[in-house]
Amino acid sequence: MSDIGYDIYDYKSSQSSFDIEYQIDLFEFRQSWKLKKNKQKVPRSSYPISVKTLQSQQIFIKENCMSHKKKSKPQKKSSRKNNKSNRFQCDKIFLRKTSSTKINDQYGRNFSSFQRYFYNTNRQSIRSSLKENSNIEIVNIRRASVDQSVQKEFMKTLAENSSHPPDLVYHGTKLENIESILRYGFLIPNQAHPSDKRAPIVSVVNGQSYGTGIYCSYTATFSLGYSHTTNTLLVCAAMPKRNEAGNAQNCHQNILVLPHVS
C-alpha cells in the first residue's frame, strides 16, 4: 500500500483476545438480556454483527481468501426478482423493506432507519470496496449492533450536522477492540469517555502523524492492513467537522482523522 504513513491510533485494551464470533455473540446476548429485563422489545437476530460511526453506524465486512472458498450447492432457478444477491445479511435486512417503508426525513427517525438509508446509499461502494484485491472475497456484510447509548448519541450528532451527509469510511482494528467499540463507540486516545465512567482509557499504539484522534480511511484496502487477523473491517458513517467550503477538516489524502468522536 503506497500512501503516506497510516499511523492510526488503535486501542490497547485490557480485554482478552477471544474468537471474534464468540465475542460478538456474548455482547449481543448481554444486550438482549438487559433489554428484556427492562421489558423492552428486542429485534430478533440470528447472527452476530458489529459497530458506531466515528460515532457511527458500523457494518462488518468479512473477507476471505478465494482459494479457501467453499463450493456452494447448486440452487434451483428462480425468477429474476429472487435472483438478487441475498447472501449478505444487510441485503436481507435492508433491501426487502425499502420499497414499502416511508421515511419522513432524509435519514429516518431512528438509528435503524439511518442504517437502512446509509447502507442503501453506499451499497455498491461497499460491495466493490475490495475489488482491486483479486485474492480477497467479501463473504458477508453485517449490520452493526451497538449499545443504545451509542445509538442515541449518534442520532443527536447527526441531527446537529444535517447539512452534510455522513462520509463513508473504513476502519481496521484488532480483535480485542471489537466489544469495546460495540459497547462504548470509538474512543479518543488518552481521554476519558464523556459520559460513561466504565469505558476504558485507550492508549496511542501506532503513532500520531496527524494529531490525536480516530484514524480511518476512505479506501477499504488501506484500512485492511490494520484489521490484523480478524478478517474484518468496520464500515462507518463519519461526521467530520468541515470548513466554509464544506470540505472535511483533518483529511490527509485518503486518511480522515477525527479529533472528536462523531
N, C-alpha and C positions, 0 to 999 in steps of 0.2 A: 504494500500500500504506500504509494509515493505521495505523501502530503506532509505538511509541516507537523511537528510533533503533536500527537493527540494525547497530551499529558493530562488525562482526565483525573478527576477526583473520584476515588472509589470508596467503598465502605470497608472499614476494618472492624467488623462486628465480632462480638464475643460468642455468637451463636455457632453451633456445630455444623459441619458440612454434611447434612443429610441428603439422601436421594431427593432430587427435585420434585418428583411426583408425590412422594410421601410428605414432603414439607408443605406443599400447596394443599394437599388433601387435609392435612392436620389443621392448617389455618382455617380452611373453609368449614371444617367440622365445628371448630370453636365458634366461628361466626354464626353458623346455623343454630347451635345450642344457645348462644347468647340471645339471638333474636326470638327464638321460641320461648325462652324464659321470660322475655318481655312481652309475650303474646303478640308478636309482630309476624306478618306473613313473610315466609322465606321462599323466594323463587326456586323451583326445583332445578338442580344442576347435577348431571350425571358425569361431569367431567371437571378436572381441576383447571383453573385458569389463573392468570395473574395480571395487575399492576397500575399508578397515578400519573397524571401529566407531569409535568415537572411543575406543578401539582397535577397529575394527569390521568386521563383515561389511557390505560395501557393494554396492549394486546400482545400476547405471546406469539412470536414466530419461532417455530422449531425447525431446525434444518437438519438434514440427514444426508450422508454420503450416498450418491446414486448407486455405487457398487454394492451397498448393503440393502438396497430397496427390495422389499418382499414382492413377489409376484402376486398380483391381485387376481381373484377368482373371476372368471368370465361372468358378465352380467347380461341379463335379457335386455333386448332392445326396448326402448320406451319412447314416448312422444318427445318432441323437441323441447317442450316445456320442462319435462322431467330430466332432460339431459344436461341441465345446468349444473355446474360444479357444486356438489354438495358435500365434498369431503372435508372442507374447512368448517369448523364449528361456528365461526362468525357468520358464514353464509347461511347456515341453517337457522341461526337465531335472528339475524337482522333482515335478510332478504325476503323471507316468507311473509313478513307482516308489513313491509314497507308500503306496498300499494294500497293497503286498506287502513293504514294508520294516518290520521291527520294530526299534524303538529301545529300548534298555534303560533309559534315563532320560529326563528331560524334554527335554533339549536334544540328545541324541545323544552319541556317543563321540568324535567328531572335528569338525573345522571344517566339512566338507561336510555332515554331519548337522545341525549347527546352522543352516547356511544354509537347508537344506530346511525345518527347523522354523520359522525366522523368516519365511521367505517365505510359507509356507502359513498361518501365523498372521496375517500382515498383508497378505495378497494383495489383498483387496478394498479396503483403505485405500490401498494403494499405487496400485492401478489407477485409483482415483477421486480421487486427491490433487490433480489439476488440473482437476476438472470445472467449477469456477467460472470457468475461463478458456475461453470458448467458441471462441476462435481458436487454441487450442493442442491438439494431439493427441499423446498418448504413443505413439510409434511402436515402442518396444522397451523391455523391462526385462531387463537382463543381469546375470548372476551376477558377483560380484567375483572377480578372480584376483589375490590379494595374495601377497606373499612369505611363505615358510613360517615365517620367524622371527616375522612379524606374527601369523600364524595361531596359533602356539604360545603367544605371549604373551596373545593374546585368550582362548584357551581356559583358560589359567591364571587370568586375571582373572574369567572367567565362573564358574569353579568356586568362587572366593572370594566371589562375590556371587550365589549361587544362590537366596537368599531372595526376590529380586525379579526378575521377568522384565525383560530389556532394553527400553528405551524406543525406539520408532520415531521417528527424527528425520531431517531433511533438511539437506544442506549444499551450498551453491553455491560454486564456486571457478573460478579461471582455468585455461586450458588448460595452461599450463606447469607447473602443480602436480600434474597427474594422475599422472605417472610417479613423482614423489616420494611421493605418498600410497600408491601401489601397492607401492612398494619398502620404505618405512620406516613407513608409517602416518601418522596425523596428528601434527604436531609442535607443541609448545608454543612460542610466540614467545620468542626470546631465550634459549632453553635448549638445551643440547646433548642429543642423544639419549642415553638412559641406558645403552645397551649397544652401539650401532653408531657408531663414530667417523666413518664415511663419510657419515652423514646430515648434510645442511646445517643451519645455524642460521638459522631464518627470522625475519623482522622484522615488527613491527606495521605494518599498512598502513591499516586502516580505523577506527582509534580504539580506545578501551578503556573504554566506558561502564560495563561491569560487571566490570572487572578483567581480568587476564591469563588466557588460556585458549583453548580451541577453542569457537567460536561456531557453534551450529546452531539449527534451528527445528523446532517440532512441526508447522509449516504449510509445505507444499511451495511454495505460491505466494510466501510470504515469502522463502524461500531462492532462488527463481527469479531474483530481481533481482541476485543475486551470481554467477550462472553465466556472465555476460558473453556471449561469442559461442560458447561450447562447446555450447549447446543440451543441456546435460547436468546432471543433479542426482545427487548421491550420496545413496543411501538407506542409513541407518546404524542399527546396533543400539548404542545408547549405554547405558553403565552409570554413571550419576551417583551420587555419594555422597548418602545420604539421612539425614533427621533421625529422631527417635524415632518420629514418626507414620508414617514410611515415605515421606514426600514428598521429591521430588528437591530437593537444595540448588542454589543458584545458578540458580534458574529465575525468569525475569522475563517474565510473561505467556506469550507463545508462544516465547520465546527461552531456550535452555538453554546455559549456559556451563560447560565442563568444564576446570577449572584443572589437572586431571590427565588423562593420556591413557588413557581407558577408556570 
